[in-house]
Amino acid sequence: MNKSQLTIMDILHTLLSHLLVILLAGAIVGAGAWAYTTYKVPKMYRTSVTFYALSKITQDADTTATSDITKNRQLASTYSYVMRSNLVMKEAAARLDEMGIHTPGGGKYGYGALKGMTTVSTTNTEIFTATFSSSDRQNLQVIANTIAEAGAAKIQEIVGGEAKILDAAEAPGGAYSPDVKANTITGVAIGVLIAAAIVIIRALTDTTIWSEEDLSKQYNIPVLGSVPQLAALEKQNTIKE
């Protein structure tokens, strides 16, 4: 057929005729994505610590004025920055080393690694939250609380205020990453799309004439006659004899 005039129906027919191959490709890529995600991608766990920011003025006062509450909200942002500072992480790394808490590979936790697993968020209130993510499920709770305690101590030492721990870190539950289901579905979709694209490209670049209909479409002229396959005729004659 004239490949430059391939219609939507032609494409659909081509895809349907190769549906089994397309689905098989999707299944293979999806299974590969599942296996890689399940056995190769490290599982990540998460826990968090919640703080309440207090200024030195608020701590000393008998009553809390509205201006003090506003100041505490502003301090929460400052405290969150201090919490992720290298100074805090180095202190936490030293404490973890003293406790014998090491990485899954047996090495010491450096301050850079601790900083990388820590994020701090504020909520325009006196409350701010430090979230800790790591593949070290066994030690993550201790790591989180150690960083939180080191941060609270440095905040009081440097800023003069206080970051009270409202909710300490708890043992992490199930892994939040990777998403095996989502990755598997994505793998299936990619496999199907790639296979479908290959099928369509092959159909567009295939110049073979498969039928009289292809011949008439290719040259836009009617077919007056055709030459039969001699092998088929000889076979028929042999059977008759």
C-alpha positions as CSV (number, residue, x, y, z in Angstrom):
1,M,0.0,0.0,0.0
2,N,1.0,3.7,-0.3
3,K,2.8,4.1,3.0
4,S,2.5,7.9,2.8
5,Q,-1.3,7.5,2.9
6,L,-1.5,5.1,5.8
7,T,-4.9,5.7,7.4
8,I,-5.9,5.5,11.0
9,M,-7.8,2.3,10.2
10,D,-4.6,0.9,8.6
11,I,-2.7,1.7,11.8
12,L,-5.3,0.1,14.0
13,H,-5.4,-3.0,11.9
14,T,-1.6,-3.2,12.0
15,L,-1.6,-2.8,15.8
16,L,-4.4,-5.3,16.3
17,S,-2.6,-7.9,14.1
18,H,0.4,-7.5,16.3
19,L,-1.5,-7.2,19.6
20,L,0.0,-10.3,21.2
21,V,3.6,-9.2,20.5
22,I,2.8,-5.7,21.8
23,L,1.3,-7.1,25.0
24,L,4.1,-9.5,25.5
25,A,6.7,-6.7,25.2
26,G,4.7,-4.7,27.8
27,A,4.7,-7.7,30.1
28,I,8.4,-8.3,29.7
29,V,9.4,-4.7,30.4
30,G,6.9,-4.5,33.3
31,A,8.4,-7.6,34.8
32,G,11.8,-6.2,34.5
33,A,10.8,-2.9,36.1
34,W,9.2,-4.9,39.0
35,A,12.3,-7.0,39.5
36,Y,14.7,-4.1,39.4
37,T,12.5,-2.0,41.8
38,T,12.0,-4.9,44.2
39,Y,15.5,-6.2,44.4
40,K,17.9,-3.5,43.2
41,V,16.5,-0.1,44.3
42,P,17.1,0.5,48.1
43,K,14.0,0.9,50.2
44,M,13.7,4.3,51.8
45,Y,12.1,4.9,55.3
46,R,11.0,8.1,56.9
47,T,10.3,9.5,60.4
48,S,10.0,13.0,61.8
49,V,10.4,15.2,64.9
50,T,8.1,18.2,65.6
51,F,9.4,21.3,67.5
52,Y,7.8,24.3,69.1
53,A,9.9,27.5,68.8
54,L,10.2,29.8,71.8
55,S,12.2,33.0,72.1
56,K,14.1,33.9,75.2
57,I,11.7,36.7,76.0
58,T,8.7,34.3,75.9
59,Q,10.5,31.9,78.2
60,D,11.1,34.6,80.8
61,A,7.7,36.3,80.6
62,D,4.8,35.2,82.8
63,T,2.3,35.9,80.0
64,T,2.6,35.6,76.2
65,A,1.8,38.7,74.2
66,T,0.7,38.7,70.7
67,S,4.0,40.2,69.6
68,D,5.8,37.3,71.2
69,I,3.7,34.8,69.3
70,T,4.6,36.6,66.0
71,K,8.2,36.6,67.0
72,N,8.1,32.9,67.7
73,R,6.7,32.2,64.3
74,Q,9.5,34.1,62.7
75,L,12.0,32.3,64.9
76,A,10.7,28.9,63.6
77,S,12.2,29.7,60.2
78,T,15.5,30.7,61.8
79,Y,15.6,27.6,64.0
80,S,14.8,25.4,61.0
81,Y,17.9,26.7,59.3
82,V,20.1,26.1,62.3
83,M,18.7,22.6,62.5
84,R,20.2,21.7,59.1
85,S,23.5,23.6,59.7
86,N,26.8,21.8,59.4
87,L,27.5,22.6,63.0
88,V,24.5,20.6,64.2
89,M,25.2,17.7,61.8
90,K,28.8,17.5,62.9
91,E,27.7,17.4,66.5
92,A,25.1,14.7,65.7
93,A,27.7,12.7,63.8
94,A,30.0,12.7,66.8
95,R,27.3,11.6,69.1
96,L,26.3,8.7,66.8
97,D,29.9,7.6,66.6
98,E,30.1,7.5,70.4
99,M,26.9,5.4,70.5
100,G,28.3,3.0,67.9
101,I,25.7,3.8,65.3
102,H,27.2,3.3,61.9
103,T,26.0,3.1,58.3
104,P,24.6,-0.3,56.9
105,G,28.1,-0.6,55.3
106,G,29.8,-0.3,58.7
107,G,31.3,3.1,58.2
108,K,30.7,6.3,60.3
109,Y,27.9,8.7,59.5
110,G,29.4,11.9,58.2
111,Y,27.8,15.2,58.6
112,G,27.1,15.5,54.9
113,A,25.2,12.2,54.9
114,L,23.1,13.3,57.9
115,K,22.3,16.6,56.3
116,G,21.3,14.9,53.1
117,M,18.7,12.8,54.9
118,T,17.2,15.8,56.8
119,T,14.6,18.3,55.6
120,V,12.9,20.9,57.7
121,S,9.6,22.5,57.0
122,T,7.7,25.4,58.7
123,T,3.9,26.1,58.7
124,N,3.7,29.9,59.4
125,T,3.2,29.0,63.1
126,E,5.6,28.4,66.0
127,I,5.7,24.7,64.9
128,F,8.3,23.3,62.6
129,T,9.0,19.8,61.6
130,A,12.3,17.9,60.7
131,T,11.8,14.9,58.5
132,F,14.5,12.2,58.1
133,S,14.8,9.8,55.3
134,S,17.2,6.9,55.0
135,S,17.6,3.3,53.9
136,D,18.9,2.5,57.4
137,R,15.5,1.5,58.9
138,Q,17.1,-0.1,62.0
139,N,18.9,3.1,63.2
140,L,16.7,5.8,61.7
141,Q,14.8,6.6,64.9
142,V,18.0,7.0,66.9
143,I,19.6,9.1,64.1
144,A,16.5,11.4,63.9
145,N,16.3,11.9,67.7
146,T,20.1,12.5,67.9
147,I,20.0,15.2,65.3
148,A,16.9,16.8,66.9
149,E,18.6,16.9,70.3
150,A,21.8,18.2,68.9
151,G,19.9,20.9,67.0
152,A,17.8,21.9,70.0
153,A,21.0,22.3,72.1
154,K,22.8,24.4,69.4
155,I,19.7,26.6,69.0
156,Q,19.7,27.4,72.7
157,E,23.5,27.9,72.6
158,I,23.6,30.1,69.5
159,V,20.3,31.9,69.3
160,G,19.4,31.9,73.0
161,G,15.9,30.6,72.3
162,E,14.5,27.2,72.7
163,A,13.2,24.5,70.3
164,K,11.1,22.2,72.4
165,I,10.5,18.7,71.1
166,L,6.8,18.1,70.9
167,D,6.9,14.7,69.1
168,A,10.1,12.7,69.1
169,A,10.9,10.4,66.2
170,E,9.2,7.0,66.2
171,A,10.4,3.8,64.5
172,P,9.6,4.0,60.8
173,G,6.8,1.9,59.3
174,G,6.9,0.5,55.8
175,A,9.0,1.9,53.1
176,Y,7.7,5.0,51.3
177,S,10.0,4.5,48.3
178,P,10.3,3.0,45.8
179,D,6.7,2.7,44.6
180,V,6.8,-0.9,43.1
181,K,3.3,-0.7,41.7
182,A,3.8,2.6,40.0
183,N,7.1,1.6,38.5
184,T,5.7,-1.7,37.2
185,I,2.8,0.1,35.6
186,T,5.2,2.6,34.0
187,G,7.3,-0.3,32.7
188,V,4.3,-2.0,31.1
189,A,3.3,1.3,29.5
190,I,6.8,1.9,28.2
191,G,7.1,-1.6,26.8
192,V,3.7,-1.3,25.0
193,L,4.5,2.1,23.5
194,I,7.9,1.0,22.3
195,A,6.5,-2.2,20.7
196,A,3.6,-0.3,19.1
197,A,6.0,2.4,17.7
198,I,8.3,-0.3,16.2
199,V,5.3,-2.1,14.6
200,I,4.0,1.2,13.1
201,I,7.5,2.2,11.9
202,R,7.9,-1.2,10.2
203,A,4.5,-0.9,8.6
204,L,5.5,2.6,7.2
205,T,8.8,1.5,5.9
206,D,7.6,-1.9,4.5
207,T,7.4,-1.6,0.7
208,T,6.5,-5.3,0.1
209,I,3.3,-5.9,-2.0
210,W,1.3,-8.5,-0.1
211,S,-1.9,-8.4,-2.1
212,E,-3.7,-7.1,-5.2
213,E,-5.3,-4.5,-2.9
214,D,-1.8,-3.2,-1.9
215,L,-0.8,-3.0,-5.6
216,S,-3.8,-0.9,-6.6
217,K,-3.4,1.4,-3.6
218,Q,0.3,1.8,-4.3
219,Y,-0.1,2.9,-7.9
220,N,-3.7,4.0,-7.9
221,I,-4.6,1.8,-11.0
222,P,-6.8,-1.2,-11.3
223,V,-5.4,-4.7,-11.4
224,L,-6.4,-6.5,-14.7
225,G,-4.9,-9.9,-13.9
226,S,-2.4,-11.8,-11.8
227,V,0.1,-14.6,-12.3
228,P,-0.6,-17.6,-10.2
229,Q,2.1,-19.3,-8.1
230,L,3.5,-22.0,-10.3
231,A,4.4,-24.2,-7.4
232,A,0.8,-24.2,-6.2
233,L,-0.4,-25.1,-9.7
234,E,2.1,-27.9,-10.1
235,K,1.0,-29.2,-6.7
236,Q,-2.7,-29.2,-7.7
237,N,-1.9,-30.9,-11.0
238,T,0.1,-33.6,-9.3
239,I,-2.8,-34.3,-6.9
240,K,-5.3,-34.6,-9.9
241,E,-3.0,-37.0,-11.6
